[in-house]
Amino acid sequence: MYKGQTIGMLAWRLRLETHGVFTLRKALLRFCGELLSIVTVGLGYFWIWIDRDRRSWSDLLSGSRVVRYSKRVSAN
């Protein structure tokens, strides 16, 4: 049902999207991008304001992206 999401991602309605399967290699590249962003005092996160698709360095390195989805409205 909510495969591939942590409890925090469910609460904030976030989902990781990627082309194909999210492999261990992609996960390690994403982790390296996060570390690089932190080491450069957040420059990798500020990159979101420059990139037209609003991707951070970890998104660019891993070929994935985090998207926010809308809340489903119940028909009842």
All heavy atoms as a GROMACS GRO file, in nm:
protein
  628
    1MET      N    1   0.082  -0.120   0.000
    1MET     CA    2   0.000   0.000   0.000
    1MET      C    3   0.086   0.126   0.000
    1MET      O    4   0.073   0.209  -0.086
    1MET     CB    5  -0.092  -0.004   0.121
    1MET     CG    6  -0.192   0.107   0.124
    1MET     SD    7  -0.329   0.062   0.229
    1MET     CE    8  -0.326   0.194   0.343
    2TYR      N    9   0.176   0.141   0.096
    2TYR     CA   10   0.262   0.258   0.103
    2TYR      C   11   0.408   0.215   0.087
    2TYR      O   12   0.494   0.262   0.157
    2TYR     CB   13   0.244   0.332   0.236
    2TYR     CG   14   0.106   0.390   0.251
    2TYR    CD1   15   0.016   0.335   0.340
    2TYR    CD2   16   0.067   0.499   0.175
    2TYR    CE1   17  -0.111   0.389   0.354
    2TYR    CE2   18  -0.060   0.552   0.188
    2TYR     CZ   19  -0.148   0.497   0.278
    2TYR     OH   20  -0.272   0.550   0.291
    3LYS      N   21   0.432   0.127  -0.006
    3LYS     CA   22   0.565   0.071  -0.025
    3LYS      C   23   0.666   0.179  -0.060
    3LYS      O   24   0.642   0.264  -0.144
    3LYS     CB   25   0.560  -0.032  -0.137
    3LYS     CG   26   0.686  -0.111  -0.151
    3LYS     CD   27   0.667  -0.217  -0.254
    3LYS     CE   28   0.793  -0.299  -0.266
    3LYS     NZ   29   0.781  -0.402  -0.364
    4GLY      N   30   0.780   0.176   0.008
    4GLY     CA   31   0.888   0.269  -0.023
    4GLY      C   32   0.879   0.402   0.049
    4GLY      O   33   0.952   0.494   0.015
    5GLN      N   34   0.792   0.413   0.149
    5GLN     CA   35   0.780   0.538   0.222
    5GLN      C   36   0.802   0.513   0.371
    5GLN      O   37   0.756   0.413   0.426
    5GLN     CB   38   0.641   0.600   0.203
    5GLN     CG   39   0.616   0.653   0.066
    5GLN     CD   40   0.475   0.705   0.052
    5GLN    OE1   41   0.383   0.627   0.058
    5GLN    NE2   42   0.461   0.834   0.035
    6THR      N   43   0.870   0.605   0.435
    6THR     CA   44   0.886   0.599   0.579
    6THR      C   45   0.764   0.663   0.644
    6THR      O   46   0.681   0.725   0.577
    6THR     CB   47   1.012   0.675   0.624
    6THR    OG1   48   0.995   0.814   0.591
    6THR    CG2   49   1.137   0.619   0.556
    7ILE      N   50   0.752   0.651   0.775
    7ILE     CA   51   0.640   0.712   0.846
    7ILE      C   52   0.643   0.864   0.828
    7ILE      O   53   0.540   0.927   0.807
    7ILE     CB   54   0.645   0.674   0.996
    7ILE    CG1   55   0.619   0.525   1.010
    7ILE    CG2   56   0.544   0.755   1.076
    7ILE    CD1   57   0.638   0.472   1.149
    8GLY      N   58   0.762   0.922   0.832
    8GLY     CA   59   0.774   1.066   0.811
    8GLY      C   60   0.730   1.109   0.672
    8GLY      O   61   0.666   1.212   0.654
    9MET      N   62   0.765   1.029   0.572
    9MET     CA   63   0.725   1.062   0.436
    9MET      C   64   0.573   1.053   0.420
    9MET      O   65   0.512   1.131   0.348
    9MET     CB   66   0.794   0.970   0.336
    9MET     CG   67   0.943   0.996   0.324
    9MET     SD   68   1.026   0.882   0.213
    9MET     CE   69   0.985   0.954   0.056
   10LEU      N   70   0.512   0.958   0.490
   10LEU     CA   71   0.366   0.947   0.486
   10LEU      C   72   0.302   1.069   0.551
   10LEU      O   73   0.204   1.124   0.500
   10LEU     CB   74   0.321   0.820   0.559
   10LEU     CG   75   0.344   0.689   0.487
   10LEU    CD1   76   0.314   0.571   0.578
   10LEU    CD2   77   0.260   0.682   0.362
   11ALA      N   78   0.357   1.112   0.665
   11ALA     CA   79   0.300   1.226   0.737
   11ALA      C   80   0.310   1.355   0.657
   11ALA      O   81   0.217   1.437   0.658
   11ALA     CB   82   0.370   1.242   0.871
   12TRP      N   83   0.420   1.372   0.586
   12TRP     CA   84   0.440   1.494   0.508
   12TRP      C   85   0.394   1.479   0.363
   12TRP      O   86   0.410   1.570   0.283
   12TRP     CB   87   0.587   1.535   0.511
   12TRP     CG   88   0.626   1.586   0.644
   12TRP    CD1   89   0.683   1.515   0.747
   12TRP    CD2   90   0.609   1.719   0.693
   12TRP    NE1   91   0.701   1.595   0.854
   12TRP    CE2   92   0.658   1.722   0.825
   12TRP    CE3   93   0.558   1.835   0.638
   12TRP    CZ2   94   0.656   1.837   0.901
   12TRP    CZ3   95   0.556   1.950   0.715
   12TRP    CH2   96   0.605   1.950   0.845
   13ARG      N   97   0.336   1.362   0.330
   13ARG     CA   98   0.287   1.332   0.196
   13ARG      C   99   0.396   1.346   0.090
   13ARG      O  100   0.379   1.416  -0.010
   13ARG     CB  101   0.165   1.417   0.162
   13ARG     CG  102   0.050   1.392   0.254
   13ARG     CD  103  -0.080   1.459   0.211
   13ARG     NE  104  -0.069   1.592   0.160
   13ARG     CZ  105  -0.095   1.703   0.228
   13ARG    NH1  106  -0.132   1.695   0.354
   13ARG    NH2  107  -0.087   1.822   0.172
   14LEU      N  108   0.510   1.282   0.116
   14LEU     CA  109   0.623   1.284   0.024
   14LEU      C  110   0.643   1.146  -0.036
   14LEU      O  111   0.616   1.044   0.028
   14LEU     CB  112   0.751   1.327   0.096
   14LEU     CG  113   0.750   1.464   0.159
   14LEU    CD1  114   0.878   1.486   0.239
   14LEU    CD2  115   0.735   1.572   0.055
   15ARG      N  116   0.692   1.144  -0.159
   15ARG     CA  117   0.718   1.017  -0.226
   15ARG      C  118   0.845   1.033  -0.309
   15ARG      O  119   0.867   1.136  -0.371
   15ARG     CB  120   0.599   0.981  -0.314
   15ARG     CG  121   0.614   0.852  -0.389
   15ARG     CD  122   0.492   0.814  -0.473
   15ARG     NE  123   0.456   0.920  -0.564
   15ARG     CZ  124   0.336   0.981  -0.566
   15ARG    NH1  125   0.244   0.948  -0.480
   15ARG    NH2  126   0.311   1.076  -0.653
   16LEU      N  127   0.927   0.931  -0.309
   16LEU     CA  128   1.049   0.930  -0.390
   16LEU      C  129   1.015   0.868  -0.524
   16LEU      O  130   0.967   0.755  -0.531
   16LEU     CB  131   1.158   0.849  -0.320
   16LEU     CG  132   1.292   0.846  -0.391
   16LEU    CD1  133   1.357   0.983  -0.386
   16LEU    CD2  134   1.382   0.742  -0.329
   17GLU      N  135   1.037   0.943  -0.631
   17GLU     CA  136   1.010   0.893  -0.766
   17GLU      C  137   1.142   0.873  -0.839
   17GLU      O  138   1.234   0.953  -0.826
   17GLU     CB  139   0.923   0.991  -0.844
   17GLU     CG  140   0.783   1.001  -0.793
   17GLU     CD  141   0.696   1.091  -0.878
   17GLU    OE1  142   0.750   1.166  -0.963
   17GLU    OE2  143   0.574   1.087  -0.860
   18THR      N  144   1.148   0.766  -0.917
   18THR     CA  145   1.265   0.736  -0.995
   18THR      C  146   1.224   0.661  -1.122
   18THR      O  147   1.116   0.604  -1.128
   18THR     CB  148   1.367   0.651  -0.914
   18THR    OG1  149   1.484   0.633  -0.991
   18THR    CG2  150   1.310   0.519  -0.873
   19HIS      N  151   1.310   0.664  -1.221
   19HIS     CA  152   1.285   0.586  -1.342
   19HIS      C  153   1.333   0.445  -1.317
   19HIS      O  154   1.449   0.424  -1.285
   19HIS     CB  155   1.358   0.647  -1.463
   19HIS     CG  156   1.313   0.785  -1.495
   19HIS    ND1  157   1.189   0.811  -1.549
   19HIS    CD2  158   1.372   0.905  -1.479
   19HIS    CE1  159   1.174   0.940  -1.566
   19HIS    NE2  160   1.285   1.000  -1.525
   20GLY      N  161   1.246   0.350  -1.325
   20GLY     CA  162   1.283   0.211  -1.298
   20GLY      C  163   1.286   0.182  -1.150
   20GLY      O  164   1.218   0.246  -1.070
   21VAL      N  165   1.368   0.084  -1.113
   21VAL     CA  166   1.377   0.039  -0.975
   21VAL      C  167   1.478   0.124  -0.899
   21VAL      O  168   1.584   0.159  -0.951
   21VAL     CB  169   1.421  -0.110  -0.972
   21VAL    CG1  170   1.437  -0.159  -0.830
   21VAL    CG2  171   1.321  -0.195  -1.047
   22PHE      N  172   1.446   0.158  -0.774
   22PHE     CA  173   1.539   0.232  -0.690
   22PHE      C  174   1.636   0.131  -0.629
   22PHE      O  175   1.605   0.061  -0.534
   22PHE     CB  176   1.464   0.309  -0.580
   22PHE     CG  177   1.550   0.406  -0.507
   22PHE    CD1  178   1.596   0.520  -0.570
   22PHE    CD2  179   1.586   0.384  -0.376
   22PHE    CE1  180   1.675   0.611  -0.503
   22PHE    CE2  181   1.665   0.474  -0.309
   22PHE     CZ  182   1.709   0.588  -0.372
   23THR      N  183   1.754   0.124  -0.687
   23THR     CA  184   1.854   0.023  -0.649
   23THR      C  185   1.942   0.072  -0.535
   23THR      O  186   1.938   0.189  -0.496
   23THR     CB  187   1.943  -0.009  -0.770
   23THR    OG1  188   2.012   0.110  -0.808
   23THR    CG2  189   1.861  -0.062  -0.887
   24LEU      N  190   2.023  -0.018  -0.484
   24LEU     CA  191   2.118   0.016  -0.380
   24LEU      C  192   2.218   0.120  -0.431
   24LEU      O  193   2.255   0.212  -0.359
   24LEU     CB  194   2.192  -0.110  -0.332
   24LEU     CG  195   2.298  -0.088  -0.224
   24LEU    CD1  196   2.237  -0.029  -0.098
   24LEU    CD2  197   2.369  -0.218  -0.193
   25ARG      N  198   2.257   0.108  -0.556
   25ARG     CA  199   2.350   0.206  -0.617
   25ARG      C  200   2.289   0.346  -0.615
   25ARG      O  201   2.355   0.443  -0.579
   25ARG     CB  202   2.384   0.164  -0.759
   25ARG     CG  203   2.481   0.258  -0.828
   25ARG     CD  204   2.517   0.206  -0.968
   25ARG     NE  205   2.616   0.288  -1.029
   25ARG     CZ  206   2.590   0.400  -1.098
   25ARG    NH1  207   2.466   0.440  -1.113
   25ARG    NH2  208   2.688   0.470  -1.152
   26LYS      N  209   2.162   0.357  -0.652
   26LYS     CA  210   2.094   0.487  -0.651
   26LYS      C  211   2.082   0.540  -0.509
   26LYS      O  212   2.096   0.660  -0.486
   26LYS     CB  213   1.957   0.477  -0.716
   26LYS     CG  214   1.961   0.459  -0.865
   26LYS     CD  215   1.820   0.454  -0.923
   26LYS     CE  216   1.823   0.434  -1.072
   26LYS     NZ  217   1.687   0.432  -1.130
   27ALA      N  218   2.057   0.451  -0.415
   27ALA     CA  219   2.047   0.493  -0.275
   27ALA      C  220   2.180   0.546  -0.224
   27ALA      O  221   2.185   0.648  -0.153
   27ALA     CB  222   2.000   0.377  -0.188
   28LEU      N  223   2.290   0.480  -0.261
   28LEU     CA  224   2.423   0.525  -0.219
   28LEU      C  225   2.458   0.659  -0.286
   28LEU      O  226   2.518   0.746  -0.222
   28LEU     CB  227   2.528   0.420  -0.251
   28LEU     CG  228   2.521   0.293  -0.165
   28LEU    CD1  229   2.619   0.189  -0.216
   28LEU    CD2  230   2.545   0.325  -0.019
   29LEU      N  231   2.422   0.675  -0.411
   29LEU     CA  232   2.446   0.803  -0.480
   29LEU      C  233   2.364   0.915  -0.414
   29LEU      O  234   2.413   1.026  -0.397
   29LEU     CB  235   2.411   0.792  -0.628
   29LEU     CG  236   2.510   0.716  -0.715
   29LEU    CD1  237   2.453   0.693  -0.854
   29LEU    CD2  238   2.642   0.790  -0.722
   30ARG      N  239   2.243   0.883  -0.376
   30ARG     CA  240   2.158   0.980  -0.308
   30ARG      C  241   2.219   1.020  -0.174
   30ARG      O  242   2.223   1.136  -0.137
   30ARG     CB  243   2.018   0.923  -0.291
   30ARG     CG  244   1.921   1.022  -0.236
   30ARG     CD  245   1.777   0.977  -0.258
   30ARG     NE  246   1.689   1.082  -0.215
   30ARG     CZ  247   1.657   1.188  -0.286
   30ARG    NH1  248   1.700   1.200  -0.409
   30ARG    NH2  249   1.580   1.282  -0.237
   31PHE      N  250   2.269   0.922  -0.100
   31PHE     CA  251   2.334   0.947   0.028
   31PHE      C  252   2.458   1.034   0.010
   31PHE      O  253   2.480   1.128   0.087
   31PHE     CB  254   2.370   0.814   0.094
   31PHE     CG  255   2.442   0.828   0.225
   31PHE    CD1  256   2.375   0.871   0.338
   31PHE    CD2  257   2.576   0.801   0.233
   31PHE    CE1  258   2.440   0.885   0.459
   31PHE    CE2  259   2.643   0.814   0.354
   31PHE     CZ  260   2.575   0.856   0.466
   32CYS      N  261   2.539   1.005  -0.091
   32CYS     CA  262   2.659   1.086  -0.119
   32CYS      C  263   2.621   1.230  -0.154
   32CYS      O  264   2.689   1.324  -0.112
   32CYS     CB  265   2.741   1.023  -0.231
   32CYS     SG  266   2.820   0.870  -0.184
   33GLY      N  267   2.514   1.247  -0.229
   33GLY     CA  268   2.465   1.380  -0.262
   33GLY      C  269   2.420   1.456  -0.139
   33GLY      O  270   2.444   1.577  -0.126
   34GLU      N  271   2.357   1.386  -0.046
   34GLU     CA  272   2.315   1.449   0.080
   34GLU      C  273   2.438   1.491   0.161
   34GLU      O  274   2.441   1.603   0.216
   34GLU     CB  275   2.230   1.352   0.163
   34GLU     CG  276   2.100   1.311   0.099
   34GLU     CD  277   1.997   1.422   0.092
   34GLU    OE1  278   2.010   1.524   0.164
   34GLU    OE2  279   1.902   1.407   0.014
   35LEU      N  280   2.538   1.404   0.170
   35LEU     CA  281   2.660   1.438   0.243
   35LEU      C  282   2.730   1.557   0.181
   35LEU      O  283   2.775   1.649   0.251
   35LEU     CB  284   2.755   1.319   0.249
   35LEU     CG  285   2.719   1.207   0.344
   35LEU    CD1  286   2.822   1.095   0.335
   35LEU    CD2  287   2.707   1.256   0.486
   36LEU      N  288   2.739   1.557   0.050
   36LEU     CA  289   2.803   1.668  -0.021
   36LEU      C  290   2.727   1.799   0.003
   36LEU      O  291   2.788   1.905   0.022
   36LEU     CB  292   2.810   1.636  -0.170
   36LEU     CG  293   2.885   1.733  -0.259
   36LEU    CD1  294   3.031   1.743  -0.214
   36LEU    CD2  295   2.878   1.688  -0.403
   37SER      N  296   2.596   1.791   0.006
   37SER     CA  297   2.514   1.910   0.032
   37SER      C  298   2.537   1.964   0.173
   37SER      O  299   2.542   2.085   0.195
   37SER     CB  300   2.366   1.878   0.013
   37SER     OG  301   2.339   1.846  -0.121
   38ILE      N  302   2.551   1.874   0.269
   38ILE     CA  303   2.573   1.915   0.408
   38ILE      C  304   2.712   1.974   0.425
   38ILE      O  305   2.730   2.077   0.490
   38ILE     CB  306   2.552   1.795   0.503
   38ILE    CG1  307   2.403   1.759   0.505
   38ILE    CG2  308   2.602   1.826   0.643
   38ILE    CD1  309   2.373   1.628   0.575
   39VAL      N  310   2.814   1.910   0.364
   39VAL     CA  311   2.952   1.956   0.375
   39VAL      C  312   2.968   2.097   0.317
   39VAL      O  313   3.047   2.177   0.366
   39VAL     CB  314   3.048   1.855   0.306
   39VAL    CG1  315   3.187   1.912   0.291
   39VAL    CG2  316   3.052   1.726   0.386
   40THR      N  317   2.892   2.128   0.214
   40THR     CA  318   2.901   2.260   0.150
   40THR      C  319   2.803   2.361   0.213
   40THR      O  320   2.763   2.458   0.149
   40THR     CB  321   2.874   2.250  -0.001
   40THR    OG1  322   2.744   2.195  -0.021
   40THR    CG2  323   2.980   2.167  -0.070
   41VAL      N  324   2.767   2.336   0.337
   41VAL     CA  325   2.681   2.424   0.417
   41VAL      C  326   2.546   2.449   0.346
   41VAL      O  327   2.498   2.561   0.338
   41VAL     CB  328   2.753   2.557   0.451
   41VAL    CG1  329   2.677   2.634   0.558
   41VAL    CG2  330   2.895   2.533   0.494
   42GLY      N  331   2.488   2.344   0.294
   42GLY     CA  332   2.355   2.352   0.236
   42GLY      C  333   2.347   2.396   0.092
   42GLY      O  334   2.237   2.412   0.038
   43LEU      N  335   2.460   2.414   0.025
   43LEU     CA  336   2.458   2.459  -0.114
   43LEU      C  337   2.380   2.364  -0.205
   43LEU      O  338   2.309   2.407  -0.295
   43LEU     CB  339   2.601   2.476  -0.166
   43LEU     CG  340   2.616   2.540  -0.303
   43LEU    CD1  341   2.556   2.680  -0.304
   43LEU    CD2  342   2.763   2.546  -0.342
   44GLY      N  343   2.388   2.234  -0.176
   44GLY     CA  344   2.314   2.136  -0.256
   44GLY      C  345   2.164   2.149  -0.242
   44GLY      O  346   2.089   2.115  -0.333
   45TYR      N  347   2.119   2.199  -0.127
   45TYR     CA  348   1.976   2.222  -0.106
   45TYR      C  349   1.932   2.355  -0.166
   45TYR      O  350   1.821   2.366  -0.217
   45TYR     CB  351   1.941   2.216   0.042
   45TYR     CG  352   1.980   2.086   0.106
   45TYR    CD1  353   2.072   2.081   0.209
   45TYR    CD2  354   1.925   1.965   0.062
   45TYR    CE1  355   2.108   1.961   0.267
   45TYR    CE2  356   1.960   1.845   0.119
   45TYR     CZ  357   2.052   1.843   0.222
   45TYR     OH  358   2.087   1.725   0.279
   46PHE      N  359   2.017   2.455  -0.160
   46PHE     CA  360   1.986   2.584  -0.222
   46PHE      C  361   1.981   2.573  -0.374
   46PHE      O  362   1.922   2.656  -0.441
   46PHE     CB  363   2.089   2.691  -0.181
   46PHE     CG  364   2.077   2.732  -0.037
   46PHE    CD1  365   2.183   2.715   0.050
   46PHE    CD2  366   1.959   2.787   0.012
   46PHE    CE1  367   2.172   2.751   0.183
   46PHE    CE2  368   1.947   2.824   0.144
   46PHE     CZ  369   2.053   2.806   0.229
   47TRP      N  370   2.043   2.466  -0.426
   47TRP     CA  371   2.042   2.441  -0.569
   47TRP      C  372   1.899   2.427  -0.622
   47TRP      O  373   1.871   2.451  -0.738
   47TRP     CB  374   2.123   2.315  -0.600
   47TRP     CG  375   2.150   2.297  -0.745
   47TRP    CD1  376   2.083   2.214  -0.830
   47TRP    CD2  377   2.248   2.364  -0.823
   47TRP    NE1  378   2.134   2.224  -0.956
   47TRP    CE2  379   2.237   2.317  -0.955
   47TRP    CE3  380   2.346   2.460  -0.794
   47TRP    CZ2  381   2.318   2.362  -1.057
   47TRP    CZ3  382   2.426   2.504  -0.896
   47TRP    CH2  383   2.412   2.455  -1.025
   48ILE      N  384   1.807   2.388  -0.535
   48ILE     CA  385   1.667   2.373  -0.573
   48ILE      C  386   1.612   2.504  -0.630
   48ILE      O  387   1.530   2.503  -0.722
   48ILE     CB  388   1.584   2.328  -0.450
   48ILE    CG1  389   1.622   2.186  -0.411
   48ILE    CG2  390   1.435   2.336  -0.477
   48ILE    CD1  391   1.564   2.141  -0.279
   49TRP      N  392   1.658   2.618  -0.581
   49TRP     CA  393   1.612   2.748  -0.629
   49TRP      C  394   1.666   2.781  -0.768
   49TRP      O  395   1.609   2.861  -0.839
   49TRP     CB  396   1.650   2.858  -0.532
   49TRP     CG  397   1.581   2.847  -0.400
   49TRP    CD1  398   1.466   2.779  -0.372
   49TRP    CD2  399   1.623   2.906  -0.278
   49TRP    NE1  400   1.435   2.793  -0.240
   49TRP    CE2  401   1.529   2.870  -0.179
   49TRP    CE3  402   1.731   2.984  -0.242
   49TRP    CZ2  403   1.540   2.910  -0.048
   49TRP    CZ3  404   1.741   3.024  -0.111
   49TRP    CH2  405   1.646   2.989  -0.015
   50ILE      N  406   1.778   2.717  -0.807
   50ILE     CA  407   1.841   2.742  -0.936
   50ILE      C  408   1.789   2.646  -1.043
   50ILE      O  409   1.765   2.686  -1.156
   50ILE     CB  410   1.994   2.732  -0.924
   50ILE    CG1  411   2.046   2.839  -0.827
   50ILE    CG2  412   2.062   2.742  -1.059
   50ILE    CD1  413   2.191   2.821  -0.789
   51ASP      N  414   1.773   2.521  -1.007
   51ASP     CA  415   1.731   2.418  -1.102
   51ASP      C  416   1.586   2.438  -1.144
   51ASP      O  417   1.499   2.460  -1.060
   51ASP     CB  418   1.747   2.280  -1.037
   51ASP     CG  419   1.726   2.167  -1.135
   51ASP    OD1  420   1.816   2.142  -1.215
   51ASP    OD2  421   1.618   2.105  -1.129
   52ARG      N  422   1.559   2.431  -1.273
   52ARG     CA  423   1.422   2.456  -1.321
   52ARG      C  424   1.326   2.346  -1.279
   52ARG      O  425   1.206   2.369  -1.269
   52ARG     CB  426   1.420   2.475  -1.472
   52ARG     CG  427   1.456   2.355  -1.552
   52ARG     CD  428   1.445   2.384  -1.702
   52ARG     NE  429   1.495   2.275  -1.780
   52ARG     CZ  430   1.419   2.175  -1.823
   52ARG    NH1  431   1.291   2.174  -1.796
   52ARG    NH2  432   1.472   2.077  -1.893
   53ASP      N  433   1.376   2.224  -1.252
   53ASP     CA  434   1.291   2.115  -1.206
   53ASP      C  435   1.292   2.101  -1.054
   53ASP      O  436   1.239   2.003  -1.001
   53ASP     CB  437   1.335   1.983  -1.270
   53ASP     CG  438   1.312   1.981  -1.420
   53ASP    OD1  439   1.213   2.043  -1.464
   53ASP    OD2  440   1.392   1.919  -1.491
   54ARG      N  441   1.355   2.196  -0.986
   54ARG     CA  442   1.361   2.201  -0.839
   54ARG      C  443   1.420   2.074  -0.779
   54ARG      O  444   1.367   2.016  -0.685
   54ARG     CB  445   1.224   2.230  -0.780
   54ARG     CG  446   1.167   2.363  -0.825
   54ARG     CD  447   1.034   2.393  -0.764
   54ARG     NE  448   1.035   2.378  -0.620
   54ARG     CZ  449   1.040   2.479  -0.533
   54ARG    NH1  450   1.042   2.601  -0.576
   54ARG    NH2  451   1.039   2.456  -0.404
   55ARG      N  452   1.536   2.031  -0.834
   55ARG     CA  453   1.605   1.912  -0.786
   55ARG      C  454   1.729   1.951  -0.706
   55ARG      O  455   1.800   2.043  -0.743
   55ARG     CB  456   1.646   1.823  -0.901
   55ARG     CG  457   1.527   1.766  -0.978
   55ARG     CD  458   1.572   1.695  -1.100
   55ARG     NE  459   1.636   1.793  -1.189
   55ARG     CZ  460   1.696   1.764  -1.301
   55ARG    NH1  461   1.703   1.640  -1.342
   55ARG    NH2  462   1.750   1.857  -1.375
   56SER      N  463   1.754   1.880  -0.598
   56SER     CA  464   1.875   1.901  -0.520
   56SER      C  465   1.988   1.816  -0.579
   56SER      O  466   1.967   1.739  -0.672
   56SER     CB  467   1.851   1.861  -0.374
   56SER     OG  468   1.831   1.721  -0.364
   57TRP      N  469   2.107   1.831  -0.522
   57TRP     CA  470   2.221   1.754  -0.574
   57TRP      C  471   2.197   1.604  -0.558
   57TRP      O  472   2.235   1.526  -0.644
   57TRP     CB  473   2.349   1.794  -0.502
   57TRP     CG  474   2.400   1.928  -0.544
   57TRP    CD1  475   2.352   2.007  -0.645
   57TRP    CD2  476   2.508   1.998  -0.486
   57TRP    NE1  477   2.426   2.122  -0.652
   57TRP    CE2  478   2.522   2.120  -0.555
   57TRP    CE3  479   2.594   1.973  -0.380
   57TRP    CZ2  480   2.619   2.214  -0.523
   57TRP    CZ3  481   2.691   2.066  -0.348
   57TRP    CH2  482   2.703   2.185  -0.419
   58SER      N  483   2.135   1.563  -0.449
   58SER     CA  484   2.110   1.420  -0.430
   58SER      C  485   2.011   1.368  -0.534
   58SER      O  486   2.023   1.255  -0.580
   58SER     CB  487   2.058   1.393  -0.289
   58SER     OG  488   1.940   1.465  -0.265
   59ASP      N  489   1.915   1.451  -0.573
   59ASP     CA  490   1.822   1.413  -0.680
   59ASP      C  491   1.897   1.397  -0.812
   59ASP      O  492   1.873   1.301  -0.886
   59ASP     CB  493   1.712   1.518  -0.698
   59ASP     CG  494   1.622   1.531  -0.578
   59ASP    OD1  495   1.606   1.433  -0.503
   59ASP    OD2  496   1.567   1.642  -0.558
   60LEU      N  497   1.984   1.491  -0.841
   60LEU     CA  498   2.059   1.487  -0.967
   60LEU      C  499   2.152   1.367  -0.974
   60LEU      O  500   2.161   1.301  -1.078
   60LEU     CB  501   2.137   1.617  -0.985
   60LEU     CG  502   2.053   1.743  -1.005
   60LEU    CD1  503   2.141   1.867  -0.996
   60LEU    CD2  504   1.981   1.738  -1.138
   61LEU      N  505   2.222   1.338  -0.864
   61LEU     CA  506   2.316   1.226  -0.864
   61LEU      C  507   2.246   1.091  -0.875
   61LEU      O  508   2.296   1.000  -0.943
   61LEU     CB  509   2.400   1.227  -0.735
   61LEU     CG  510   2.514   1.327  -0.730
   61LEU    CD1  511   2.579   1.326  -0.593
   61LEU    CD2  512   2.618   1.296  -0.836
   62SER      N  513   2.133   1.075  -0.811
   62SER     CA  514   2.066   0.945  -0.808
   62SER      C  515   1.963   0.926  -0.918
   62SER      O  516   1.911   0.816  -0.936
   62SER     CB  517   1.998   0.924  -0.673
   62SER     OG  518   1.892   1.016  -0.656
   63GLY      N  519   1.930   1.031  -0.991
   63GLY     CA  520   1.829   1.019  -1.096
   63GLY      C  521   1.690   1.001  -1.039
   63GLY      O  522   1.604   0.940  -1.102
   64SER      N  523   1.667   1.053  -0.920
   64SER     CA  524   1.536   1.043  -0.856
   64SER      C  525   1.494   1.182  -0.809
   64SER      O  526   1.569   1.277  -0.824
   64SER     CB  527   1.543   0.947  -0.737
   64SER     OG  528   1.632   0.996  -0.640
   65ARG      N  529   1.374   1.190  -0.753
   65ARG     CA  530   1.330   1.317  -0.697
   65ARG      C  531   1.222   1.292  -0.594
   65ARG      O  532   1.150   1.193  -0.600
   65ARG     CB  533   1.281   1.411  -0.805
   65ARG     CG  534   1.166   1.360  -0.885
   65ARG     CD  535   1.131   1.446  -1.000
   65ARG     NE  536   1.021   1.533  -0.962
   65ARG     CZ  537   0.977   1.634  -1.033
   65ARG    NH1  538   1.034   1.662  -1.146
   65ARG    NH2  539   0.877   1.705  -0.993
   66VAL      N  540   1.213   1.382  -0.499
   66VAL     CA  541   1.111   1.374  -0.394
   66VAL      C  542   0.998   1.467  -0.436
   66VAL      O  543   1.021   1.583  -0.466
   66VAL     CB  544   1.168   1.415  -0.257
   66VAL    CG1  545   1.059   1.416  -0.152
   66VAL    CG2  546   1.280   1.322  -0.216
   67VAL      N  547   0.876   1.413  -0.438
   67VAL     CA  548   0.760   1.494  -0.475
   67VAL      C  549   0.658   1.491  -0.362
   67VAL      O  550   0.651   1.395  -0.285
   67VAL     CB  551   0.694   1.445  -0.606
   67VAL    CG1  552   0.785   1.463  -0.724
   67VAL    CG2  553   0.651   1.301  -0.595
   68ARG      N  554   0.582   1.597  -0.352
   68ARG     CA  555   0.475   1.604  -0.254
   68ARG      C  556   0.344   1.578  -0.327
   68ARG      O  557   0.316   1.639  -0.430
   68ARG     CB  558   0.472   1.741  -0.188
   68ARG     CG  559   0.372   1.746  -0.076
   68ARG     CD  560   0.388   1.871   0.004
   68ARG     NE  561   0.302   1.861   0.119
   68ARG     CZ  562   0.286   1.955   0.205
   68ARG    NH1  563   0.352   2.067   0.193
   68ARG    NH2  564   0.205   1.939   0.306
   69TYR      N  565   0.266   1.487  -0.274
   69TYR     CA  566   0.139   1.455  -0.338
   69TYR      C  567   0.024   1.511  -0.254
   69TYR      O  568   0.038   1.537  -0.136
   69TYR     CB  569   0.123   1.305  -0.362
   69TYR     CG  570   0.136   1.219  -0.238
   69TYR    CD1  571   0.024   1.185  -0.164
   69TYR    CD2  572   0.259   1.170  -0.198
   69TYR    CE1  573   0.035   1.106  -0.051
   69TYR    CE2  574   0.271   1.091  -0.086
   69TYR     CZ  575   0.158   1.059  -0.013
   69TYR     OH  576   0.170   0.980   0.098
   70SER      N  577  -0.088   1.531  -0.320
   70SER     CA  578  -0.203   1.591  -0.252
   70SER      C  579  -0.278   1.486  -0.172
   70SER      O  580  -0.270   1.367  -0.198
   70SER     CB  581  -0.296   1.657  -0.354
   70SER     OG  582  -0.345   1.560  -0.442
   71LYS      N  583  -0.352   1.534  -0.075
   71LYS     CA  584  -0.433   1.448   0.008
   71LYS      C  585  -0.553   1.398  -0.072
   71LYS      O  586  -0.616   1.476  -0.145
   71LYS     CB  587  -0.484   1.528   0.127
   71LYS     CG  588  -0.502   1.451   0.252
   71LYS     CD  589  -0.544   1.547   0.361
   71LYS     CE  590  -0.509   1.490   0.495
   71LYS     NZ  591  -0.551   1.578   0.603
   72ARG      N  592  -0.582   1.272  -0.062
   72ARG     CA  593  -0.698   1.217  -0.132
   72ARG      C  594  -0.825   1.257  -0.060
   72ARG      O  595  -0.834   1.247   0.062
   72ARG     CB  596  -0.690   1.066  -0.142
   72ARG     CG  597  -0.579   1.019  -0.228
   72ARG     CD  598  -0.582   0.871  -0.240
   72ARG     NE  599  -0.462   0.827  -0.311
   72ARG     CZ  600  -0.442   0.703  -0.346
   72ARG    NH1  601  -0.530   0.612  -0.317
   72ARG    NH2  602  -0.332   0.670  -0.410
   73VAL      N  603  -0.923   1.299  -0.135
   73VAL     CA  604  -1.050   1.340  -0.077
   73VAL      C  605  -1.144   1.221  -0.081
   73VAL      O  606  -1.164   1.158  -0.184
   73VAL     CB  607  -1.111   1.458  -0.156
   73VAL    CG1  608  -1.245   1.497  -0.098
   73VAL    CG2  609  -1.014   1.575  -0.157
   74SER      N  610  -1.202   1.190   0.035
   74SER     CA  611  -1.292   1.077   0.045
   74SER      C  612  -1.428   1.110  -0.017
   74SER      O  613  -1.478   1.222  -0.005
   74SER     CB  614  -1.310   1.039   0.192
   74SER     OG  615  -1.405   0.937   0.204
   75ALA      N  616  -1.489   1.013  -0.083
   75ALA     CA  617  -1.620   1.034  -0.147
   75ALA      C  618  -1.734   1.022  -0.047
   75ALA      O  619  -1.848   1.049  -0.079
   75ALA     CB  620  -1.639   0.932  -0.259
   76ASN      N  621  -1.707   0.977   0.075
   76ASN     CA  622  -1.813   0.958   0.175
   76ASN      C  623  -1.855   1.086   0.237
   76ASN      O  624  -1.812   1.170   0.285
   76ASN     CB  625  -1.767   0.860   0.282
   76ASN     CG  626  -1.744   0.723   0.223
   76ASN    OD1  627  -1.796   0.692   0.117
   76ASN    ND2  628  -1.666   0.642   0.290
   0.00000   0.00000   0.00000
